[in-house]
Amino acid sequence: MHGLYEFNALDVYARGVYLWANGEFLAHGADHTGPFAFYSLHDYFVEVLFDLEFDTVVSLVPFKTGPRYDRLLSVLHIPNLLNT
């Protein structure tokens, strides 16, 4: 399985298992909705939302563009390559 639509068809548990085995962590953060983390997986990204009160993953949402992509860029720390 490699496609975004195939990943999206899985239940939350299966998405987590597949993401932990095949994804690459990119960044994490938190806002008014709670803590979140971003991973790259094949040719798309996955946002993981957490619930700290119940110590659980709330959702794993695959995406390529849109508001989630903008939020990923806002927390992604890329070294300034011009100052090396």
C-alpha positions as CSV (number, residue, x, y, z in Angstrom):
1,M,0.0,0.0,0.0
2,H,1.4,3.4,-1.0
3,G,-1.4,5.7,-2.0
4,L,-3.1,8.4,0.0
5,Y,-6.6,6.9,-0.7
6,E,-5.5,3.4,0.3
7,F,-4.2,4.8,3.6
8,N,-7.3,6.9,4.2
9,A,-9.5,3.7,3.7
10,L,-7.8,2.1,6.8
11,D,-9.3,2.5,10.3
12,V,-7.3,4.6,12.8
13,Y,-5.5,1.7,14.4
14,A,-4.3,0.3,11.0
15,R,-3.2,3.8,9.9
16,G,-1.1,4.2,13.0
17,V,0.5,0.8,12.6
18,Y,1.4,1.5,9.0
19,L,2.5,5.1,9.7
20,W,4.8,4.0,12.6
21,A,6.4,1.3,10.4
22,N,6.8,3.4,7.2
23,G,6.6,7.1,8.0
24,E,9.2,9.7,8.8
25,F,8.7,12.1,11.6
26,L,8.9,15.8,10.5
27,A,7.7,18.1,13.2
28,H,5.4,18.5,16.2
29,G,3.5,21.3,17.8
30,A,0.4,22.3,19.7
31,D,-2.4,24.9,19.4
32,H,-5.9,25.5,20.7
33,T,-7.0,22.0,19.4
34,G,-4.2,20.2,21.2
35,P,-0.9,18.6,20.4
36,F,-0.1,17.3,16.9
37,A,2.7,15.8,14.9
38,F,3.5,15.6,11.2
39,Y,5.0,12.7,9.2
40,S,5.9,12.2,5.6
41,L,4.7,8.9,4.1
42,H,5.4,8.0,0.5
43,D,4.3,11.0,-1.6
44,Y,2.0,12.7,1.0
45,F,2.0,13.8,4.6
46,V,0.0,12.7,7.7
47,E,-1.1,14.8,10.6
48,V,-1.5,13.0,13.9
49,L,-3.8,14.6,16.5
50,F,-3.4,13.6,20.1
51,D,-5.7,13.7,23.2
52,L,-3.5,14.1,26.3
53,E,-6.4,13.7,28.7
54,F,-7.0,10.1,27.5
55,D,-3.4,9.6,26.3
56,T,-4.6,8.5,22.8
57,V,-4.4,9.3,19.1
58,V,-7.5,11.1,18.0
59,S,-6.9,11.0,14.2
60,L,-4.4,10.4,11.5
61,V,-5.2,12.5,8.4
62,P,-3.3,12.2,5.2
63,F,-2.9,15.3,3.0
64,K,-0.9,16.8,0.2
65,T,-2.0,20.5,0.2
66,G,-4.4,22.8,2.0
67,P,-4.6,24.2,5.6
68,R,-2.8,21.2,7.1
69,Y,0.1,21.7,4.7
70,D,0.3,25.4,5.7
71,R,0.3,24.3,9.4
72,L,3.1,21.8,8.7
73,L,5.2,24.6,7.1
74,S,4.6,26.8,10.2
75,V,6.1,24.3,12.6
76,L,8.8,22.8,10.3
77,H,12.3,23.9,11.2
78,I,14.5,24.1,8.2
79,P,18.1,25.2,8.7
80,N,19.0,28.4,6.8
81,L,21.1,27.0,4.0
82,L,22.4,30.4,3.0
83,N,24.3,30.9,6.3
84,T,26.3,27.7,6.2
